[in-house]
Amino acid sequence: MRAGVLIIVAFWCLPVSSQTLEIMGSDEGFLPFYYGDNLNKGILVEVINEFSLEAGITAGFRPMPRKRQAWALEKGRANAVFANPLWMPLPDRMHAVGPVLTWRDRLFAQPGRQPASFDDLDGSICLRKWFVYSDQLERRIGTNLARHDSYNAQQMLGMFLNKRCDYAVMNEMEFRFLAKLVEVDPNFYSTELIDAEWPVYLGILKTEAALIEAAEAFFATHTVDAEAMLPKLPPPDRHISIQPDK
């Protein structure tokens, strides 16, 4: 009996370094934040690597389709996810650390088109199929704007660079990352208009008190400078097949 009690006490007194932060991630549109066949590249991967070294915690990303993330948390396959608190799986059971960074969807326009507001948009626009955009944009589609759907960011950027549409809305870091890979200057197309932006947090299961404490301490002083990290990121494992017109 005494031995059993000692084992239980030892378990609860384990140091933080004995625990593992398993972050779920989907490769569906999260360039350049985490990507690669094993989700081992990207801005947030680099940040978590720094956290792991500083806190002495084993941490990594676990590829997981978004529709299975709640299941993975319940089954103990993972204990964390990067998301907005409104969109976290099992939100009542997650503790949000951060915000870590801001996700921002920017409007990009062909040269010579610099709209002052969304009310000035006319022509055609490339958007992601099944994605929900802001009301300010949606109300223009079908009247002043013809919509062209793409299945992913690479297809959208290819359509836009080949002038199949006058505008495109993409996460600004994603656009800049992909444009760099095909040697296109993203500033040539950038506008001041933001369709939507929201803070991204690291959500950790509330039962992982030691991991939460370590993450809170780390992100209290750590600033994610995505712009500075972008030029140093390696290319994706999968070939980028965007061929802009010359």
C-alpha positions in Angstrom: 0.0 0.0 0.0 2.8 2.4 1.0 4.6 1.6 -2.3 1.5 2.4 -4.3 1.0 5.8 -2.6 4.7 6.6 -3.3 4.2 5.8 -6.9 1.1 8.1 -7.1 3.0 10.9 -5.4 5.9 10.5 -7.7 3.7 10.7 -10.7 2.0 13.9 -9.7 5.4 15.5 -8.8 7.0 14.7 -12.2 8.8 17.8 -13.6 7.4 19.6 -16.6 10.3 18.2 -18.7 8.8 14.7 -18.4 5.7 15.8 -20.3 5.1 16.2 -24.0 3.2 18.9 -25.9 1.5 17.2 -28.8 0.1 20.0 -31.1 -2.4 18.9 -33.7 -2.1 20.5 -37.1 -3.7 20.2 -40.5 -1.8 20.8 -43.7 -5.0 22.3 -45.3 -4.0 25.9 -45.8 -1.6 26.8 -43.0 1.4 27.8 -45.0 3.8 29.2 -43.8 2.8 28.6 -40.2 3.3 24.9 -40.2 3.8 22.6 -43.2 5.8 19.7 -44.6 4.8 16.0 -44.7 5.4 15.7 -41.0 4.5 19.3 -40.1 8.1 19.9 -39.3 8.6 23.3 -41.0 7.1 26.8 -40.5 6.9 29.8 -38.4 5.0 28.2 -35.5 7.2 25.1 -35.7 10.3 27.3 -35.2 8.5 29.1 -32.3 7.6 25.7 -30.6 11.2 24.5 -31.1 12.4 27.5 -29.2 9.8 26.9 -26.5 10.9 23.3 -26.2 14.5 24.2 -25.7 13.8 26.9 -23.2 11.3 25.0 -21.1 13.0 21.6 -21.5 9.8 20.1 -22.8 9.4 17.6 -25.7 7.1 19.2 -28.2 6.0 18.5 -31.8 3.2 18.7 -34.3 0.9 15.8 -35.1 -0.8 15.8 -38.5 -4.5 15.5 -37.9 -7.5 16.4 -40.1 -9.5 19.1 -38.5 -12.7 16.9 -38.4 -10.8 14.4 -36.2 -9.2 16.9 -33.8 -11.8 16.6 -31.1 -11.5 12.8 -31.2 -7.7 13.1 -30.9 -8.0 15.2 -27.8 -10.5 12.9 -26.2 -8.4 9.8 -27.0 -5.1 11.3 -25.7 -3.5 11.4 -29.2 -2.8 15.1 -28.7 -3.2 17.8 -26.1 -2.9 21.1 -27.9 -3.8 23.0 -31.1 -3.2 26.5 -32.6 -6.6 28.2 -33.2 -8.8 31.1 -32.3 -10.7 30.2 -29.1 -14.0 30.3 -31.0 -12.9 27.5 -33.3 -11.0 25.3 -30.9 -12.1 21.7 -30.6 -13.6 21.0 -27.1 -13.4 24.7 -26.3 -14.7 24.2 -22.7 -11.8 21.9 -22.0 -9.1 24.1 -23.5 -6.9 26.8 -22.0 -5.9 29.5 -24.5 -2.4 30.8 -24.2 -1.6 34.0 -26.1 -2.5 35.5 -28.5 0.6 34.1 -30.2 0.1 35.9 -33.6 -2.6 37.5 -35.7 -4.0 35.8 -38.8 -4.8 38.5 -41.4 -6.6 38.0 -44.7 -5.6 40.8 -47.0 -6.9 41.9 -50.4 -4.4 41.7 -53.2 -5.0 43.5 -56.5 -3.6 43.6 -60.0 -1.2 46.5 -60.8 -3.2 49.7 -61.4 -6.0 48.7 -59.1 -5.7 50.2 -55.6 -9.3 50.3 -54.2 -9.9 52.6 -51.3 -12.6 50.4 -49.9 -14.4 47.1 -50.6 -17.2 49.2 -52.1 -14.8 50.1 -54.9 -14.3 46.5 -56.0 -15.5 45.6 -59.5 -14.4 43.0 -62.0 -13.4 39.5 -60.8 -12.0 38.0 -57.6 -10.3 34.7 -56.8 -11.4 33.1 -53.5 -11.1 29.8 -51.8 -14.0 27.4 -52.5 -16.2 26.7 -49.4 -14.4 29.4 -47.4 -16.5 32.0 -45.5 -15.5 35.6 -46.1 -16.6 38.8 -44.5 -20.0 40.5 -45.1 -18.3 43.5 -46.7 -16.9 41.2 -49.4 -19.7 38.8 -49.8 -22.2 41.5 -50.6 -20.1 42.6 -53.6 -20.0 39.1 -55.1 -22.6 38.5 -57.8 -23.2 42.2 -58.4 -20.0 44.0 -59.0 -17.7 41.0 -58.6 -17.5 37.7 -60.5 -16.2 35.0 -58.2 -13.6 32.4 -59.3 -13.1 29.5 -56.9 -9.9 27.7 -56.1 -9.3 24.6 -54.1 -6.1 25.8 -52.3 -3.7 28.8 -52.0 -1.4 27.6 -54.7 -4.2 27.4 -57.3 -5.5 30.7 -56.2 -2.2 32.5 -56.5 -1.6 30.9 -59.9 -4.9 32.1 -61.2 -4.2 35.6 -59.8 -0.7 35.9 -61.2 -1.9 34.8 -64.6 -4.5 37.6 -64.4 -7.6 35.4 -64.5 -9.0 37.6 -61.7 -8.5 41.3 -60.7 -8.3 40.6 -57.0 -7.6 37.8 -54.5 -8.0 37.4 -50.8 -5.4 35.4 -49.0 -3.6 35.2 -45.7 -0.9 37.8 -46.1 1.9 35.6 -44.8 0.8 32.8 -47.1 0.8 35.1 -50.1 4.2 36.5 -49.3 5.7 33.0 -48.7 4.3 31.5 -52.0 5.3 34.7 -54.0 8.8 34.4 -52.7 9.1 30.8 -53.9 8.2 31.8 -57.5 10.3 35.0 -57.3 7.4 37.5 -57.4 7.4 40.7 -55.4 4.3 40.5 -53.2 4.4 44.3 -52.5 3.6 44.8 -56.1 0.0 43.4 -55.5 -0.6 44.3 -51.8 -3.4 46.7 -50.8 -4.3 48.4 -47.5 -7.7 46.5 -47.3 -8.1 43.7 -44.7 -11.0 41.4 -45.2 -10.7 39.7 -41.7 -8.2 39.3 -38.9 -8.3 37.3 -35.7 -5.8 36.4 -32.9 -4.3 32.9 -32.9 -3.8 31.2 -29.5 -2.1 28.0 -28.4 -4.9 25.9 -26.9 -3.8 23.3 -24.3 -6.1 20.9 -22.5 -6.9 22.3 -19.0 -5.7 19.0 -17.5 -2.2 19.8 -18.6 -1.5 22.4 -15.8 2.3 22.2 -16.0 2.4 22.6 -19.8 0.0 25.6 -19.5 2.2 27.2 -16.9 5.3 26.7 -19.0 3.6 28.0 -22.2 2.2 31.1 -20.4 5.7 32.0 -19.1 7.3 31.6 -22.5 4.7 33.5 -24.5 4.5 36.3 -21.9 7.9 37.5 -23.2 8.3 35.9 -26.6 7.1 37.9 -29.7 6.5 36.1 -32.9 8.1 38.2 -35.7 6.6 36.4 -38.7 7.9 38.9 -41.2 11.5 38.4 -40.1 11.2 34.6 -40.1 9.6 34.4 -43.5 12.8 34.7 -45.7 14.5 32.0 -43.8 11.8 29.3 -44.1 12.6 26.2 -46.2 10.4 25.3 -49.2 7.5 22.9 -48.8 8.1 19.2 -49.3 5.6 19.3 -52.2 6.6 21.1 -55.4 5.0 24.5 -55.9 3.6 24.6 -59.4 2.8 28.2 -59.9 3.9 29.6 -63.3 3.1 33.3 -63.5 3.0 35.0 -66.9 6.1 36.9 -67.8 
